[in-house]
Amino acid sequence: MSKKSSASFHDYYIDDENVSPAQRAKIEFEVELIGKLIEVREAKNLTQKQLAEAAGVKQSAIARLESLKSTPQIDTLFRVLTPMGYKLAIVES
C-alpha cells in the first residue's frame, strides 16, 4: 500500500495510482460476468460437471472461471453460456 500502512484494500483499490480506472473496470466486469454465470448455472440446477459436459469443456475449466483464476476467453464464454440459453451482448449504457 502506497501512502500509509493502515489503508484498507478498498482505499488501495480506488486509488488510481494503484489500480487504474481501466483495470478497475475490467475487474468489475469479470466479477459481474462470472457472478451472473454462477447465478444462472445454480438457478438451472446444473453442477459444474453438467455444465462442462453440455458446453464441451472440462469441469476444471468451469471451476477456474467461477473462482476467477482464469480470464474467460470469448469462445469459452459462448460455449458455456449457450447451453444455458444465454448470449453475450454489447448494450449502450
N, C-alpha and C positions, 0 to 999 in steps of 0.2 A: 504494500500500500504506500502510495507516494507521499502524502502530506503528513499524516500522523498515524501512529501505530494503533490508535483506538478507533480508527474509521471502520465502519461496518462494510460488509460486502456491498450493500445497496449503494453506499456512498462511493465506493470504489467503482462500481458498475456504471453509475450515472455520470461519472467524471469523464468528459470527452478526452482527457489526456491519457486515460487508462483504456477505455473502450470507446471506439469511435461510434458516431451515430449509425454509420453503415453496418458496423459489426453488431451493434445492439439490435438493429432492425432484422438482420439475418438470424441472430439467436432467437429473437422473439417470434419470428415467422416459423422457424423449425420447431420450437416448443409448442406453438399453437397448432401447427400441422400434425405433429406426432400425437399431441393430446387428442385431437379430433379422430385420428386413425384408431387410437386405443378405444376411445368412446364408442365409435361405430362398431369396431370388432366385438366389444363386450355387449353392446346392445343387440347384436345379431347372434349372441351366444356362441361365438366362434373362439376356439382356442388358437393360440399362435400356430400350432401344428396344422389345424384345419385350414386356417387362412393361408399358410405357406403352401399346402398341397393345392388349394384352389388357384393360387397365384403362380405356381410353378417355381417357387423359391424354397430355400431351406428354412426350417424353423429358426435356426440360429440367425438368419438374416432379419427375420421379423423381430427377434429379441434385441438385436443390435439397434434396429431402427427405434423400437419402443423405449430403449434405455438411452437414446441419443448418443450411442457410442460410435455411430457412423452417420455420415451425411447422406441422406437418401438421394439416389440418382433418379432423374426424371422417369426413365424407363421402368425402374423398380417401383416407383410410386404408381405409375399406370397399372402395372401388373398386380399390385396389392389392392388398389382402390377399385378396379374394375369388377372383380368378383363380388364385392360388397355393394355394387350399384352406385358407385361414386365416380366422379371425374375431377380432374384439375381444371380450374378456370381462372382467367385473369379478369378481374372486375374493376371498374372505375370506383375510386374511393371518394 
